[in-house]
Amino acid sequence: NSTWVYVENEKAFSINRLIRVAEELLPKSIFFRIHNSYIINRNYVSRFQQGRPATIIMTDGTELPISKSKKQAFLEWMNTST
């Protein structure tokens, strides 16, 4: 029942919240849940990569899968201004 949080300086820490609860606390204009296991910050998205699976490349080079069911909503979210 904990969630790992990764911050800009590449440090990670654990919080005692389910990812679902963490998602509800974060501003939806900045954070998006791309997968059951991942919530991302739009300020650190480098690019979207089409494929199977489609992936999000973060500014630090981390590659994260995006679920099929979230892909269209993600693309719409990225095209909205904050």
CYANA upper distance limits for C-alpha pairs under 8 A (distance plus 0.5 A):
  1 ASN  CA     16 ASN  CA      6.74
  1 ASN  CA     17 ARG  CA      6.49
  1 ASN  CA     18 LEU  CA      5.82
  2 SER  CA     14 SER  CA      6.83
  2 SER  CA     15 ILE  CA      5.97
  2 SER  CA     16 ASN  CA      4.92
  2 SER  CA     17 ARG  CA      5.47
  2 SER  CA     18 LEU  CA      5.99
  2 SER  CA     19 ILE  CA      8.00
  3 THR  CA     14 SER  CA      6.02
  3 THR  CA     15 ILE  CA      5.87
  3 THR  CA     16 ASN  CA      7.07
  3 THR  CA     17 ARG  CA      6.50
  3 THR  CA     18 LEU  CA      6.43
  3 THR  CA     19 ILE  CA      6.24
  4 TRP  CA     12 ALA  CA      7.07
  4 TRP  CA     13 PHE  CA      6.16
  4 TRP  CA     14 SER  CA      4.94
  4 TRP  CA     15 ILE  CA      6.92
  5 VAL  CA     12 ALA  CA      5.96
  5 VAL  CA     13 PHE  CA      5.91
  5 VAL  CA     14 SER  CA      6.57
  5 VAL  CA     15 ILE  CA      7.83
  6 TYR  CA     10 GLU  CA      6.79
  6 TYR  CA     11 LYS  CA      6.41
  6 TYR  CA     12 ALA  CA      4.94
  6 TYR  CA     13 PHE  CA      7.28
  7 VAL  CA     11 LYS  CA      6.25
  7 VAL  CA     12 ALA  CA      6.83
 17 ARG  CA     21 VAL  CA      6.58
 17 ARG  CA     22 ALA  CA      6.74
 18 LEU  CA     22 ALA  CA      6.82
 19 ILE  CA     23 GLU  CA      6.49
 19 ILE  CA     37 SER  CA      8.02
 20 ARG  CA     24 GLU  CA      6.99
 21 VAL  CA     25 LEU  CA      7.09
 22 ALA  CA     26 LEU  CA      7.05
 23 GLU  CA     31 PHE  CA      8.36
 23 GLU  CA     32 PHE  CA      8.43
 23 GLU  CA     33 ARG  CA      7.75
 23 GLU  CA     39 ILE  CA      7.74
 26 LEU  CA     30 ILE  CA      8.34
 26 LEU  CA     31 PHE  CA      6.95
 27 PRO  CA     31 PHE  CA      6.61
 28 LYS  CA     32 PHE  CA      6.91
 29 SER  CA     77 TRP  CA      8.45
 29 SER  CA     82 THR  CA      6.29
 30 ILE  CA     41 ASN  CA      6.10
 30 ILE  CA     42 ARG  CA      5.95
 30 ILE  CA     43 ASN  CA      7.78
 30 ILE  CA     82 THR  CA      7.75
 31 PHE  CA     39 ILE  CA      6.94
 31 PHE  CA     40 ILE  CA      5.93
 31 PHE  CA     41 ASN  CA      5.12
 31 PHE  CA     42 ARG  CA      6.66
 32 PHE  CA     39 ILE  CA      5.86
 32 PHE  CA     40 ILE  CA      5.95
 32 PHE  CA     41 ASN  CA      7.24
 32 PHE  CA     42 ARG  CA      8.04
 32 PHE  CA     74 PHE  CA      7.80
 33 ARG  CA     38 TYR  CA      6.28
 33 ARG  CA     39 ILE  CA      4.55
 33 ARG  CA     40 ILE  CA      6.84
 33 ARG  CA     70 LYS  CA      8.43
 34 ILE  CA     38 TYR  CA      6.35
 34 ILE  CA     39 ILE  CA      6.45
 34 ILE  CA     40 ILE  CA      7.63
 34 ILE  CA     65 PRO  CA      8.09
 34 ILE  CA     66 ILE  CA      5.51
 34 ILE  CA     67 SER  CA      6.76
 34 ILE  CA     70 LYS  CA      6.34
 34 ILE  CA     71 LYS  CA      7.89
 34 ILE  CA     74 PHE  CA      7.52
 35 HIS  CA     39 ILE  CA      7.68
 35 HIS  CA     65 PRO  CA      7.60
 35 HIS  CA     66 ILE  CA      5.97
 35 HIS  CA     67 SER  CA      5.71
 35 HIS  CA     70 LYS  CA      7.64
 36 ASN  CA     67 SER  CA      8.48
 38 TYR  CA     64 LEU  CA      8.34
 40 ILE  CA     44 TYR  CA      8.26
 40 ILE  CA     45 VAL  CA      8.27
 41 ASN  CA     45 VAL  CA      7.48
 42 ARG  CA     78 MET  CA      7.85
 44 TYR  CA     58 MET  CA      6.09
 44 TYR  CA     59 THR  CA      5.78
 44 TYR  CA     60 ASP  CA      8.47
 45 VAL  CA     56 ILE  CA      7.47
 45 VAL  CA     57 ILE  CA      6.73
 45 VAL  CA     58 MET  CA      5.01
 45 VAL  CA     59 THR  CA      6.29
 46 SER  CA     56 ILE  CA      8.10
 46 SER  CA     57 ILE  CA      5.97
 46 SER  CA     58 MET  CA      5.43
 46 SER  CA     59 THR  CA      5.38
 47 ARG  CA     56 ILE  CA      6.51
 47 ARG  CA     57 ILE  CA      5.75
 47 ARG  CA     58 MET  CA      7.47
 48 PHE  CA     54 ALA  CA      8.02
 48 PHE  CA     55 THR  CA      6.56
 48 PHE  CA     56 ILE  CA      5.23
 48 PHE  CA     57 ILE  CA      6.74
 49 GLN  CA     54 ALA  CA      6.19
 49 GLN  CA     55 THR  CA      5.65
 49 GLN  CA     56 ILE  CA      6.58
 49 GLN  CA     57 ILE  CA      7.73
 50 GLN  CA     54 ALA  CA      5.20
 50 GLN  CA     55 THR  CA      7.19
 51 GLY  CA     55 THR  CA      7.78
 53 PRO  CA     65 PRO  CA      6.75
 53 PRO  CA     66 ILE  CA      7.49
 53 PRO  CA     67 SER  CA      8.05
 53 PRO  CA     68 LYS  CA      8.29
 54 ALA  CA     65 PRO  CA      6.52
 54 ALA  CA     66 ILE  CA      6.23
 54 ALA  CA     67 SER  CA      8.08
 54 ALA  CA     68 LYS  CA      8.27
 54 ALA  CA     71 LYS  CA      8.37
 55 THR  CA     63 GLU  CA      6.77
 55 THR  CA     64 LEU  CA      5.82
 55 THR  CA     65 PRO  CA      4.85
 55 THR  CA     66 ILE  CA      5.86
 56 ILE  CA     63 GLU  CA      6.21
 56 ILE  CA     64 LEU  CA      5.68
 56 ILE  CA     65 PRO  CA      6.83
 56 ILE  CA     66 ILE  CA      7.23
 57 ILE  CA     61 GLY  CA      6.44
 57 ILE  CA     62 THR  CA      6.26
 57 ILE  CA     63 GLU  CA      5.11
 57 ILE  CA     64 LEU  CA      6.98
 58 MET  CA     62 THR  CA      5.70
 58 MET  CA     63 GLU  CA      6.88
 58 MET  CA     64 LEU  CA      8.35
 66 ILE  CA     70 LYS  CA      7.18
 66 ILE  CA     71 LYS  CA      6.79
 67 SER  CA     71 LYS  CA      6.76
 70 LYS  CA     74 PHE  CA      6.48
 71 LYS  CA     75 LEU  CA      6.81
 72 GLN  CA     76 GLU  CA      6.81
 73 ALA  CA     77 TRP  CA      6.54
 74 PHE  CA     78 MET  CA      6.61
 75 LEU  CA     79 ASN  CA      6.84
 76 GLU  CA     80 THR  CA      7.06
